[in-house]
Amino acid sequence: MKYLVWILVLFAAAVAITSLSHSAAYLLLVYPPYRIELSLMLFVLMLLGVFILAYGVVRLLAAAVQMPEYVRQFRLEKAQVKGREL
């Protein structure tokens, strides 16, 4: 059932991307004195890329913060195993 939901979500995403890619919609960003005109599809893809990059950075930082505790636990377990063997 879980896989069926994922497949339906992927198909829905494919249909949405296809319909957006054939759209003539544009996005106009104005930051005086500059104007940036992007297609809506490019903007959505860039926004998705920024989200994925930000998610990866947050996961990397979380792993870096948890690393000292993980190493401490690993060394403690290793010492306990070595003590039991002796």
Helices and strands as residue ranges (DSSP letters): H 2-21, E 26-31, E 34-39, H 40-85
